[in-house]
Amino acid sequence: MTILKVPYFMGEPLEGFEVPEPFVEVNPELPDGTAQQRMARIYDELAARVAESESPVVYAGDCVATIGVLAGLQRKGVDPTLVFFDAHGDFNTWETTPSGFLGGMPVAMVTGRGEQTIVEGAGLRPLTDERIIHVGARDLDPGEDTALAGSGLTVVSVDELAHTDLPAGPLYVHVDVDVVDPDELPAVNYPAPGGPSVKTTRMALIHLVATGQVVAFSVSAWNPALPGADRAAAATLQLTGLFR
C-alpha cells in the first residue's frame, strides 16, 4: 500500500493538508496557464505515481484527482469500475453548470462528456457509463439532475449500495467526504445536509473492501482552513483507515 498526497484544490496549493505518514507527495512543477492546464500537469504526475504503486491510497483536495488515479490504473493495465461517493453529482458540463466550477464536472469528464483538457493531459481513456456507480448524491443542479437521470450510470444511496449488484473485476473507490452529513463531518467546502452518518458510510466501504476487488482508493478531503477541520480529519481517518 502506498499513500499519495496531492495537496491541491483546483490546481492551487492547499495549505495545512495533513495526511498519514509515510506518504509520497505529488508536487510537480506547474505551468503558467489555465486551471485546466495546471490540473492536467498535476494529474498526469499522479497517474505516473499510481502506475508504479501497489494498492494506492490517494489523499487529494478535490474530486478531479479521480482522473489521475484512473489514468494511472489504465497505464498498468487495470480497467476498473469507479465507485464514486459524493453528495453532489459532479456531472456538470459547460452546458449545464450554473457556476462554471470545474469541481462539479469530474464524473462527466471521465465519461468523455464536456471539458476534456485534464482527461487528455493525463492520458485517460474515458469510461463507459456502465462502469460507474455513483453513491450518495443528494444535491444536484437542475440540468445536471436531468443529465444524470438520462445517463447509463448506476445511481444509489449509501444505504442501497450493500444491496446493489457489483460487477466482476477491479473496483476503484473514491470518497468525497461531503457525502457524510456535515453535522458529523464538518469543514467541507460545499456541505449538503441530510447525508448518512460516518458509521453508515464506513459500513458501505467495509462491504466494498470485503469483495477483495478494490485496487485503489482515494479521498477528496476536508478544508483545513474551515472551522471543525480537526473533527473532519478524525472522521475521515475512520473511513480511510479501512484501506491501510
TORMI-147090 format. One line per 4 residues: number of its first residue (from 1); for each residue x, y, z of C-alpha. Coordinates in steps of 0.02 Angstrom, whole numbers, plus 32768, in hexadecimal, padded with zeros to 4 digits. Layout:
NUM> X,Y,Z; ...
This chain:
1> 8000,8000,8000; 8041,80AC,7FCF; 7FF8,814F,8011; 7FFD,81DB,7F91
5> 7FE0,828F,7FC9; 7F9E,830B,7F48; 7F96,83B3,7FA4; 7F36,8418,7F24
9> 7E86,845C,7F10; 7E57,8488,7E5D; 7F0E,8497,7E2C; 7F3E,8508,7EBE
13> 7FA8,84D3,7F55; 7F45,849B,7FED; 7F97,84D1,8090; 7F8C,846E,8131
17> 7F5C,83CC,80DA; 7F9A,8344,8150; 7F91,828C,8123; 7FD0,81EC,8176
21> 8089,81C7,8165; 80E9,8184,810B; 80AC,81D0,8068; 80EB,8201,7FBD
25> 80BE,82B4,7F8D; 8086,82DC,7EDD; 80CF,8389,7EC2; 8102,83A7,7E0C
29> 813F,844A,7DC3; 80A4,84A0,7D80; 8094,8505,7CE0; 8050,85B3,7CD3
33> 7FA6,85AA,7C84; 7EF4,8577,7CAA; 7EB8,8510,7D3E; 7E97,8482,7CC4
37> 7F4B,8485,7C87; 7F90,8485,7D38; 7F1D,83F8,7D6C; 7F4B,8394,7CD1
41> 8000,839D,7D09; 7FD7,836E,7DBD; 7F6D,82D9,7D8D; 7FE5,829C,7D08
45> 8067,8294,7D92; 7FE9,823E,7E05; 7FC7,81BF,7D7C; 8081,8199,7D71
49> 8089,817E,7E2D; 7FEE,810F,7E2F; 8033,80A7,7DA0; 80CD,807B,7E07
53> 8073,8062,7EAD; 802A,7FC6,7EFB; 7F7A,7FE3,7F41; 7F81,80A2,7F3A
57> 7F24,8108,7FBD; 7F15,81BC,7F82; 7EEE,8255,7FED; 7EBE,82E8,7F7D
61> 7E6E,8392,7F8C; 7DEA,8378,7F07; 7D8D,82F1,7EA7; 7DE4,8318,7E02
65> 7E70,82AC,7E47; 7E08,8216,7E11; 7E44,823A,7D60; 7EF9,8220,7D93
69> 7ED5,8182,7DF5; 7E71,8135,7D67; 7EF7,8164,7CE8; 7F7D,8117,7D56
73> 7F1D,8075,7D6A; 7F04,806C,7CAD; 7FC0,8085,7C93; 7FE1,7FE4,7CF0
77> 7F59,7F84,7C95; 7ECD,7F93,7D15; 7E21,7FC9,7CD8; 7DB6,7FDE,7D73
81> 7D05,800A,7D9B; 7CFF,80B1,7DF6; 7C98,80B3,7E97; 7C84,816D,7EB9
85> 7C40,81AD,7F5F; 7C0A,8265,7F5E; 7B7A,82CF,7F9B; 7B80,8326,7EF2
89> 7B6F,82E1,7E43; 7C12,8328,7DFF; 7BBD,8307,7D57; 7BB5,83B8,7D12
93> 7BF6,83EE,7C69; 7C0F,849E,7C26; 7B5B,8493,7BE6; 7B0D,8467,7C8F
97> 7B7A,84BA,7D12; 7B2D,8553,7D67; 7BD6,8588,7DAE; 7C60,8550,7D38
101> 7CB1,84F2,7DC8; 7D26,846A,7D88; 7D12,840A,7E2B; 7C5E,83E7,7DF9
105> 7C92,838D,7D5A; 7D08,82F9,7D7A; 7C8B,826B,7D66; 7C51,82B5,7CC1
109> 7D08,82CC,7C8F; 7D38,8217,7CAC; 7CA8,81DE,7C3D; 7CE6,824C,7BAF
113> 7C62,82D3,7BC6; 7C85,838D,7BCB; 7D2F,83D3,7BFD; 7DBA,835D,7BC6
117> 7E5E,83BE,7BDD; 7E8B,8364,7C7E; 7E53,82BA,7C3D; 7EBF,82CC,7BA3
121> 7F52,8312,7C05; 7F52,827C,7C7B; 7F3C,8201,7BEC; 7E98,81BA,7C2C
125> 7E2D,814E,7BBB; 7D7B,817F,7BEB; 7D0F,8100,7C46; 7C67,80C4,7C08
129> 7BD4,80F8,7C74; 7BB9,8043,7CA7; 7C60,8041,7D02; 7C30,80C8,7D7F
133> 7BCB,80B1,7E1E; 7B9D,815A,7E69; 7B77,8150,7F23; 7B23,81CF,7F95
137> 7AF6,825F,7F20; 7A72,82CF,7F6C; 7A9E,8382,7F36; 7A92,8390,7E79
141> 7A83,8425,7E04; 79E6,8420,7D96; 7A3C,83FD,7CEF; 7AB3,8385,7D44
145> 7A23,8326,7D92; 79D4,830D,7CE7; 7A79,82D7,7C99; 7A9E,825B,7D23
149> 79EF,8211,7D1A; 7A03,81F9,7C5E; 7AAF,81AA,7C6A; 7AE1,80F5,7C7C
153> 7B31,810D,7D26; 7AF4,80A7,7DBA; 7AB9,8125,7E3D; 7A96,80E7,7EEE
157> 7A92,8127,7FA0; 7B16,80F4,801E; 7A97,8081,8072; 7A6A,8030,7FCC
161> 7B1C,8005,7F9B; 7B20,7F65,8002; 7A8B,7F25,7F9C; 7AD1,7F5A,7EF3
165> 7B1C,7ED9,7E7F; 7BD4,7EFF,7E68; 7C2C,7ED4,7DC6; 7CB5,7E53,7DBC
169> 7D65,7E96,7DAE; 7DC7,7F20,7E03; 7D75,7FAF,7E62; 7DBB,805E,7E7F
173> 7D65,80B4,7F11; 7D62,8171,7F24; 7D14,81CD,7FB7; 7CF1,8286,7FBE
177> 7CDA,829B,8079; 7C48,8312,805F; 7BE1,8275,803F; 7BD8,8268,80FE
181> 7B5D,82D7,8159; 7BB5,837B,8185; 7B7C,836E,823A; 7BF5,82DB,824A
185> 7C79,8310,81CC; 7C87,83CE,81C4; 7D07,843F,816E; 7CD5,8413,80BC
189> 7CC7,8496,8034; 7C19,8466,7FFB; 7BB7,841A,808C; 7B17,83BD,8061
193> 7AA7,8398,80F7; 7A48,82F6,8104; 7AD6,827E,80E1; 7B04,81D8,8130
197> 7B68,81C7,81CE; 7C20,819D,81D5; 7BEE,80F1,8215; 7B78,80CF,8184
201> 7BF8,810A,8105; 7C7D,80A0,8157; 7C0E,8006,814D; 7BF6,8023,8092
205> 7CB2,802B,807C; 7CC9,7F8D,80E3; 7C51,7F38,806A; 7CBF,7F6B,7FD8
209> 7D62,7F38,802E; 7D17,7E8D,8054; 7D05,7E69,7F9A; 7DC2,7E61,7F88
213> 7DAF,7EC2,7EE5; 7DEA,7F6F,7F1C; 7E8D,7F9D,7EC5; 7E95,8056,7EF1
217> 7E44,80D2,7F67; 7E41,818F,7F6A; 7DF4,8213,7FD7; 7DD5,82CA,7FB5
221> 7DE4,8316,805D; 7DA9,839B,80D4; 7DE4,844F,80C8; 7E69,8468,814F
225> 7E44,8523,8154; 7D8D,850E,818A; 7D48,84FC,823B; 7D3B,8448,8274
229> 7DCF,840E,820B; 7E16,83A4,8299; 7D6F,8349,82AD; 7D65,8331,81F1
233> 7E15,82EA,81E9; 7DF0,826E,8274; 7D4D,8237,8222; 7DA5,8223,817B
237> 7E25,81B0,81C9; 7D97,813D,8200; 7D71,8126,8147; 7E1F,8123,80FB
241> 7E64,80B1,8182; 7E07,8020,8132; 7E7D,8029,809D; 7F23,8029,80FC
